[in-house]
Amino acid sequence: MGEQRPANHRKVPQAVTTKDFAAVRLQEKAIDEARHRVTGIVSSSIPDRDRTLIISAGIETATYLRNPVVLWSHQRGQNVTPDRLIGRCVSLGLTADGMSLRATIEYAVGSSPLADRCWALVRSGFLAGFSIGAIVRQDVTPYSPRAAQEALPDYARAALRSGEVDVVYSRTELVEISQVLLPSCPAATLAASLGGHRPSTSTAPTPSTDPTAALVRSGEDRARLRAIGRALGEHLAQDYHDRRPRMGQRDALAAVLQDLSVDPAPLVARALAGRPQHRHANALDPRQAPLPGIAADERELARIGERMGDDLCQVYSGFGGRIDLTLAALRANPRRFTDRANR
């Protein structure tokens, strides 16, 4: 979110937070030049780069519609002058699939240079990002009660449990809508033209038109990538425990990390094949006191795997949700991923 919430937000969820979204589904005739209006998506139920997800159907809009202001980049507060107001929302509602919040914005052309500039950039296709400011009324995290997680829609629950998002905002109260330069939503691409401008044609496969199926698939892909990272950590730990009896604790750890640095391809290949078939047993006789440092070494090796899993997920997003390209990049240059994970 744009602003950090206080630690006690669940008890007093009054802080206004912001979330950037793009007008991801503008229609050919989304711009009404005579009335200075544009129609687009201001919120969508998809994971974003901040690892959060807002459920569009859970956004309460009744209070906002009594004062439907549209601001420039969330500039609000007692010291903000009226020229930060660039328009008003004249229509607001969910799309037919219930996954997005669509708004029609009327720009206050002639009221201020800022409003005029925003309208000119929108109609010419250079500005298309929107954002919402909202009060969080209810959120769900991996640590929330199971009943709260089960109450989420399938796509949101899958995104949360796979680790694709850290929090789902299931109920929010809309406070304002803003025009912004840089939306954080990963789907921030125009699906139709704005003022005659069209995005370039892509050779990537056409994604499913079912948003729920696409989100579930994305969650499954990310879970698979993180599982590869965890498998790497387990193989590192296996090698560490195989070497420790003959090399000693310190030298065994150094040897494992050297293998990872010098020639990571065999380790990555093992991780791609799955977890170790015979995971090491408890390194020590449980009747004996544990040796100092072994548990810390195991945690560090596990963290290397977790960091690689996170990096794979970031690359996956960069490839537009193409797991085939992500795995191909890992096989082609494993050191690129292991060096970053072992930083």
N, C-alpha and C positions, 0 to 999 in steps of 0.2 A: 504494500500500500504506500501511498505517497507520504504519509506521516506516521511516526511510530506511536502505537497505542500504549497507554499506561499499563503497568503490570496488573492492576486490579480491574481491567476492562470488563471482565465477566460480571463483576458486581455492579459497576456503574458505567455501562457502555455508551457514554455520551459524546466521546471525542469524534469529531467529524474526520473521516478518513477519505482518501481519494484513490481512484483507480482509473487508469487510462485504457481506453479501448479505441479501436479504429472503426470507421464507417465501413465495415467489411462487406456489406451487401447493398451497395447503392444501385438503384435501378437506372435505366437509360434516361428516364424522365424524372429523376429524383430532384432536379433543380427547377424551381418555378421562378424564373427571372422577373416576371412581372410583379410578384409579391415578395421577392427577396427571400425565398424559402428553399430549404434543402431537407430531404428526408434520408435518414441513415440510421445505423445501429449505434447506440451509445453504451450498451453493455451486452455481453454475451457469455454464456455459461461454459467457458473453456478455460483451461489452465493458462496462466500468463507467466511472464518471465520473473515475476516476483514470487512464484510458487504459491499463488493463491487462486481461488476460484470463487466467484460470486454467482449464486444461483439466481438467474434473472427472475424466475417466478416468485422468488422470495423478497423482491424489492418492493417496499411499500411506497406508493407514489401519491396518495391522497393529499397529504400535507403539502408536498412540493407543488402540486397543481394549483394550490391557492396563490402561490407566488412563483410562477415557473420561469425563474431567471436563467439566462445563459450567460456565463462569464468568460473572460479570457484567462485561461490557465489557472483556475481556482483562486483568483485574487479576490479575497473577501476579508471582512473584518471592519472594525470601527474606523480605521484610517484610510480605507479604500474609497476613492472618488467614484461618482456615477459613471464616468467614462470607461470604467472597466466592464460595465454591462454592455454586451454586444448584441443581445437579442432576447427572445423569449421562446419557450416551447409551446407550440399551439396544438400539438397532438402527441400522445404518448401511449404506448401499449405493447403487449407481447406479440411476437411473430406467431404465425400459425403453429409452429412446432413447439412453442413455449420456451425456446432456448435463448432468445435474444429480446432485448428491449429496443423498440424502434421509436424514434422521435422525429417530428417535423419541427425544424428550427426556423424562426423568422428573424432575420437580421435587422437591427435598428439602423438601417442605412440612412445617413443624413444626420444622425444624432451625435456622432463623434468620429474623428479620424480612424480610431481603432476599429470600430464596427465596420466602417467603409472598407478598410484594408482587409479585414477578415473575409468579408463578403467577396471582394475582388479575387482574393487568393482561392477561396472555395470554388467559385464559379469557373475559374480558369484551370482548376485541377491541381493546384500546388499545395492545398491544405485540405486534409480529410480526416484528421484525428479528433475524436471526442473523448470525454472523460466524465466520470461521475464523482461527486462528493457525497458521502453517505455516512450515517451513524450505524455502527454494527450493533444489531440487536441479539443475534445468536450466531455462534461459530462452532465448528466441529474440527477437532484435531485428532491425530492418531492416539492421543491420550484421553479423549473423551469417552464416556461410557459407551459400551457396545450398542446399547439401544439407540443412542443418538447417531452413531455411525450407520446402523441398519436403516434408520429413517431417511437417510439421504437417497436421492435418485441413484440409479445404477452407475451412471457415468461419473458422478461426483464421488461415490464410494470407491470406485475402481481407481480413480486418480489419487485419492487420499491413501489408500492401502498400498498402492504401488510405489508411493514416495514421490509421485509426480508433483504433488502439491503438499504444502505443510499445513494448510488450513483451508476449510471451506466455509464461506460466509453464507449460511442458509437463510438468515433473515436480516435485512438491512432497511433503513429508512432513507430514501433519497432526499438530499438537501439541495443540490444544485447540479447543473450540467455545465461543462466547460468545453470550449474549443482548445485543443492543445497541439503542439508541434510534434511531439514524439510519444505516441501511444506505446504501452508496454505489452499489449496483447500480441502473442505470436502469430495470430491470424490477421495481422494488420496489413492486408493487401486488398486492393480494390478488385471486386469481382465484375464491375461494369465501369463504364466510362464516366469521367467527370469532365465536363467541358470539352469532350472530344478526345481526351487522353486515354490511352489503353495501355495496360501493362504488357510487357513482352510475352510471347508465347513460350511456355515451358514444355520440356519433353518429359517431365515427371508424370507418373500415372495420375489419372484423374481420381481424386479422393472420393470416398463414398458420400452420397448426398444425405445419408442418415447421420446426424450429428452424434447421436448416442452411440452408434456402432463405431464411429471414428474415434470417439473418446475412450471407449472400452479397449479398442485395438491399441491406441497410443499407450494406455496404462499397461497393457500386457507387454508391449515392446519394451517399455522402460523397466518393467519388472525383470524381463529377461536380461537386459543390459546390466542392471545392478546385480543380478545373480552371477553374471560372468565376473564382475568385479569381486564379489564375495568368494567365488571359486579360486580366483587368483590368490587372495589372502590366505585361503585354506591350504593351497599348494605351497605357498611360502612357509606357512607354519609347519607343514609336513616335512619339508626339506630341513627346516631348522631343527626339529626334534630328531630327525634321522641323523644329523651330523653332530648334535650336541654331545652325545656320549663319548665320541672319539676326539672331538675338537675343543670341547669346552663351550660354555655359554657365549662368551664374548666373540670368539673366533667363528662359531657357527652362525651367529647373526651377521657378522661381517661378510662371511662367504655367501650367504643367501642374498644379501643386498648387492654384493658385487656381481653375482650371476644376473640379477635383475637389471643392473646398470650396463653390463658389458654385452650380454646376449639375451634379451628378454623374449625372443621369439619362441623358444621351447616352452617357457612358462606360460606365455599367452596361449599357445596351442593347447596346452593341458587345461587351461581355464575354459577355453572354448569347448573342449570335449566334456567338461563337467567337473563336479567336485571330486576330490580324491576318493578312490574306491575303499581304501583302508585308512581312515583318518586315525591320527595318532591317539593312543589312549592317554589317560591322564599321565603327564610326564613323570610324576613322582608317586612313590608309594604313599597312599593317603594317610598311612600311620606316621609318616615322617613330616617334619616341618618343611614347607615349601622353600625352595631356593630363592633368594632375593633376585628380583629382576626378570624372572621367566615370564610371569604374567604380564609385565610391562612390555616385554618383547613381543608376546603374542598379540597384545592390543595394537601395537604399532604396525605389525604385519597385516592385521585385519583392517586397520585404517588405510593402509596403502590400497588394498582392494576396494574399499568403500570409495576412496577418492577417484579411482579409475572408473568405477561404476557411475559416479556423478559426472565425470568428464565425458563418458560415452553418451550419457543422456543429453548433455549440452550439444555435442556434435550431432546427435539425432535431431534435435530441434533445428540446428543450422541446416541440416539436409532436408528440412521440411517434412519430418516424420518418415524418412526412408531408412528403415532398419537395414536393408540390404547394402546401402551405401555406407552406413555406419560400420557394419561388420567388415566390409571390404577395406575401409580406411584403417581399421584395427589390424587386419592381417597384413596390409601393405606396409604399415609403418608402426609396429607395436611399440617401438622405443618412444615415439611421440607421446603415447599415453602413459607408459610406465615412468618415464622421466618426470612428467607432470605429477603423477600420483606419489612419487617418491621424493617430492621436494621438501 
